[in-house]
């Protein structure tokens, strides 16, 4: 099934998302912040974590699972660390505060590590580590997934999520190094998008409870997502859960609430953001150039037969984003229909 596209200016999409959130009693300033970050995800190509997620956020705001009037606060703090309490509000608000606070602490102490408790789904982690790299520092962020889709390696009980991690660094160019990945073979958002488009998923993303490959995304509730690298991905996911969940007093394991199927319960999602100042290591003047030299060597590596040239994570993202800002965003028809229907449900002007 094809999914033709409709183009919409980014500012119009931001305005629509803001109106939807305000219709659910989110203060205008918070609605603008979240709307900009959601559309920014689409601008940089993280389409499964941008406005595609709006319906899920609306459901949780409407049904009481997410606090529309949240007051994000700093619950604990030292010179280099902090814990942010998201007050069960829209996750973007807590993550934005954590990212900014981590940067401030890194400037003063060389490192800033800020955890989050009582957060919510906040879009792609790249939104929060890219600005750190653009400030000349190294960034890292991770989160406990917003639902458990993965069993422990060799088990059958769903006790882990996609538990994503992101790392960023200056690269000596307009495109910082930005790695943003799930600890599963594919993110759940990609599977949901394939379902929305009526497409199949490749073998190796999920298996059924019989251990056989699962390729129909509509049947995802009847199977397991697979970790990257088998037991290695499982171990990495557990490590993230300890740092983003347990360390912050947030949910991990069976305490994780499925934020899609349960729209009334607080999720207590845990995340963290870290900023590391290269000046603390005496390489603030040379880090970017040294990284650029290594990246150039990697790009120059002769591709294997049938493979594209080597590409560095984050490469060409700036030009891609600039083009989307100038020319608007192409949204698939399935998403356009969903956003138009959503506009009617909350009684706001549709975006198209």
C-alpha positions in Angstrom: 0.0 0.0 0.0 1.5 3.4 -1.0 1.5 6.4 1.3 1.5 9.6 -0.7 2.6 12.8 0.9 1.2 16.2 1.9 3.5 19.1 2.5 2.9 21.5 5.3 5.1 24.5 6.6 6.8 23.7 9.9 5.3 26.8 11.6 1.8 25.8 10.6 2.3 22.3 12.1 3.7 23.8 15.3 0.7 26.0 15.5 -1.6 23.1 15.1 0.1 21.0 17.7 0.0 24.0 20.1 -3.7 24.4 19.6 -4.3 20.7 20.3 -2.3 20.8 23.5 -3.9 24.0 24.7 -7.4 22.5 24.1 -6.4 20.0 26.7 -5.5 22.6 29.3 -1.8 22.7 28.7 -0.5 26.3 29.4 0.3 28.1 26.2 4.0 28.5 27.0 4.4 24.8 27.7 2.3 23.9 24.6 4.6 26.0 22.4 7.8 24.4 23.9 6.4 20.9 23.3 5.0 21.7 19.8 8.4 23.1 18.7 10.2 20.0 19.9 7.8 17.6 18.4 8.0 19.3 15.0 11.8 19.6 15.4 11.8 15.8 15.5 10.1 15.7 12.1 12.4 18.4 10.7 15.5 16.3 11.5 13.8 13.1 10.2 12.8 11.4 13.4 9.4 10.8 11.9 8.3 8.1 14.3 8.9 10.3 17.3 7.4 13.6 16.2 3.8 14.6 15.4 3.2 10.9 14.8 3.0 10.7 18.6 0.5 13.4 19.1 -2.5 11.1 19.4 -0.8 9.2 22.2 -0.1 12.4 24.1 -3.7 13.6 23.6 -5.1 10.3 25.0 -3.0 10.5 28.1 -3.8 14.2 28.7 -7.5 13.6 28.1 -7.7 10.5 30.3 -5.7 11.9 33.2 -2.5 9.8 32.8 -0.5 12.9 32.1 -0.6 16.2 34.0 -1.5 19.1 31.8 -0.6 21.6 34.5 2.8 20.2 35.4 5.3 22.1 37.4 8.8 20.8 36.5 11.2 21.2 39.5 14.7 20.2 40.6 14.2 17.7 43.4 17.9 17.1 44.3 21.0 18.9 43.3 24.8 18.9 43.7 27.4 20.9 41.9 27.6 18.4 39.0 24.3 16.4 39.4 20.6 16.9 39.8 17.3 15.0 39.7 14.4 16.7 37.9 10.9 15.9 38.9 8.7 16.1 35.8 5.4 16.2 37.8 4.0 13.7 35.4 3.8 16.3 32.7 4.6 16.1 29.0 8.0 14.5 28.9 9.5 17.1 26.6 9.3 19.7 29.4 11.4 17.7 31.9 13.9 16.6 29.3 14.4 20.2 28.0 15.0 21.4 31.5 17.4 18.5 32.2 19.4 19.2 29.1 19.8 22.8 29.8 20.7 22.2 33.5 23.3 19.6 32.4 24.9 22.1 30.1 25.0 24.7 32.9 26.6 22.3 35.4 29.1 21.1 32.8 30.3 24.7 32.2 30.9 25.1 36.0 32.1 21.6 36.9 33.2 20.0 33.7 30.4 17.5 33.8 26.6 17.7 34.4 24.5 14.7 34.9 20.8 15.2 35.4 18.3 12.4 36.0 14.5 12.6 35.6 11.7 10.9 37.5 8.0 11.2 37.0 8.6 12.0 33.3 6.9 10.8 30.2 7.6 10.0 26.6 9.7 12.9 25.2 10.4 12.2 21.6 13.8 11.3 20.2 16.8 11.7 22.5 18.7 13.5 19.7 16.6 16.6 20.4 18.4 16.9 23.8 22.0 15.8 23.0 22.4 17.7 19.7 22.3 21.1 21.4 25.0 19.9 23.8 27.3 19.0 20.9 26.5 22.4 19.2 27.8 24.0 22.4 31.1 22.3 22.0 30.5 19.5 24.6 29.9 15.8 24.5 26.4 14.7 25.3 24.6 11.5 26.3 21.0 10.7 27.1 19.1 7.5 27.8 15.6 6.5 28.8 13.6 3.6 30.1 11.2 2.8 27.3 7.5 3.8 27.7 6.3 0.2 27.5 7.8 -3.2 27.9 8.1 -5.1 24.7 11.2 -7.2 25.3 11.8 -10.2 27.6 15.2 -10.7 29.3 17.5 -12.7 27.0 16.3 -16.3 27.0 13.0 -15.5 28.9 9.4 -14.9 27.9 8.2 -12.2 30.4 8.1 -8.6 29.0 10.3 -6.8 31.5 12.3 -4.4 29.2 11.5 -1.6 26.8 13.3 -0.3 23.7 15.5 1.7 26.3 17.1 4.1 23.8 20.5 5.8 24.2 21.9 8.8 22.3 25.5 10.2 22.2 26.6 13.5 20.6 29.9 15.2 20.0 31.4 18.1 18.1 32.8 17.1 14.7 34.5 20.2 13.4 31.6 20.8 10.9 27.9 21.9 10.8 26.9 18.3 11.5 27.8 17.1 15.0 28.1 13.4 15.6 24.7 12.3 16.8 23.9 8.6 17.5 20.4 8.0 18.6 19.3 4.3 18.8 17.0 1.9 20.5 18.5 -1.1 22.2 16.1 -3.2 20.1 16.6 -4.1 16.5 13.9 -1.5 15.6 12.1 1.1 17.6 8.5 0.5 18.4 7.6 3.7 16.6 8.8 2.3 13.3 6.6 -0.8 13.8 3.6 1.4 14.6 4.3 3.5 11.5 4.4 0.5 9.3 1.1 -0.6 10.8 -0.4 2.8 10.1 0.8 2.6 6.5 -0.4 -1.0 6.0 3.1 -2.4 5.4 5.0 -5.5 6.7 8.1 -5.4 8.8 11.3 -7.3 8.0 12.1 -10.6 9.6 14.4 -10.2 12.7 12.5 -7.3 14.3 10.1 -9.4 16.3 9.3 -13.0 17.0 6.0 -14.6 18.1 5.7 -16.5 21.4 6.5 -19.6 19.3 9.9 -18.2 18.5 9.0 -17.8 14.8 9.5 -14.5 12.9 6.6 -12.0 13.2 6.2 -9.7 10.2 2.7 -8.3 10.5 3.0 -5.1 12.7 -0.7 -5.4 13.5 0.2 -8.5 15.5 2.9 -6.9 17.5 1.0 -7.4 20.8 1.3 -11.1 20.3 5.1 -11.2 20.1 8.5 -9.9 21.4 10.8 -7.3 20.1 14.4 -8.5 19.8 17.4 -6.8 21.4 20.4 -5.7 19.2 23.2 -8.3 19.5 21.2 -10.8 21.5 22.6 -10.9 25.1 24.7 -7.8 24.5 21.7 -5.6 23.7 19.9 -7.2 26.6 22.8 -6.2 29.0 22.9 -2.7 27.5 19.2 -2.2 28.0 19.5 -3.4 31.7 22.3 -0.9 32.3 20.3 1.9 30.9 17.4 0.9 33.1 19.6 1.1 36.2 20.9 4.6 35.3 17.7 6.1 33.9 15.2 4.3 36.1 16.4 2.9 39.4 19.0 5.7 40.0 16.2 8.3 39.7 13.5 6.5 41.6 11.7 5.9 38.3 10.0 2.9 36.9 12.0 -0.2 35.6 11.0 -3.8 35.0 7.4 -4.8 35.9 6.7 -1.2 37.3 6.8 0.2 33.7 3.4 1.4 32.6 2.5 1.0 28.9 1.7 4.6 28.0 -0.3 3.6 25.0 -2.6 1.0 26.4 -2.9 2.6 29.9 -3.9 6.2 29.5 -4.9 6.8 33.1 -1.9 5.8 35.2 1.2 7.8 35.9 4.2 6.2 34.1 7.0 7.6 36.2 9.3 7.4 33.2 13.0 7.7 34.0 15.6 9.4 31.8 19.0 11.2 32.1 21.0 13.7 30.2 24.8 14.1 30.6 27.0 17.0 29.3 30.8 16.7 29.3 33.0 19.8 28.7 36.0 19.0 26.5 37.8 22.0 28.3 37.9 19.9 31.4 40.3 17.6 29.5 42.3 20.3 27.9 41.1 19.5 24.3 38.4 22.1 23.8 40.4 23.7 21.0 41.3 20.4 19.2 38.6 17.9 19.8 36.4 18.9 16.8 39.3 18.8 14.4 40.7 15.5 15.7 37.2 14.0 15.4 36.9 15.3 11.9 40.2 13.7 10.8 39.0 10.3 12.1 35.6 10.7 10.4 37.3 11.6 7.1 39.4 8.4 7.4 36.2 6.4 7.9 34.5 8.0 4.9 37.5 7.2 2.7 37.2 3.5 3.5 36.4 1.6 0.4 32.9 0.3 0.6 32.1 -3.4 0.5 30.6 -4.7 -2.7 27.0 -3.6 -2.8 27.3 -1.2 0.1 26.9 2.6 0.1 29.9 4.7 1.1 30.6 5.0 4.9 28.3 7.5 6.6 28.9 9.0 10.1 25.9 9.2 12.4 24.4 12.7 12.2 25.9 13.4 8.8 24.0 15.8 6.5 21.3 16.3 9.1 21.8 20.1 9.2 21.2 20.5 5.4 18.2 18.1 5.6 16.7 20.1 8.5 17.3 23.5 6.7 15.5 22.2 3.6 12.5 21.1 5.7 12.4 24.5 7.4 12.4 26.3 4.0 10.1 24.0 2.0 7.9 22.4 4.6 7.4 18.9 5.9 6.1 16.0 3.8 3.6 14.0 5.9 2.2 10.6 4.8 -1.5 10.5 4.0 -2.2 8.1 6.9 -0.7 10.5 9.3 -2.6 13.5 7.7 -5.9 11.6 8.1 -5.1 10.9 11.7 -4.2 14.5 12.5 -7.3 15.8 10.8 -9.5 13.3 12.7 -7.7 14.3 15.9 -8.5 18.0 15.2 -12.2 17.2 15.0 -12.0 15.2 18.3 -10.6 18.1 20.3 -12.5 20.8 18.3 -9.6 22.7 16.8 -8.9 23.9 13.3 -7.4 21.0 11.2 -3.8 21.5 9.9 -4.7 20.8 6.2 
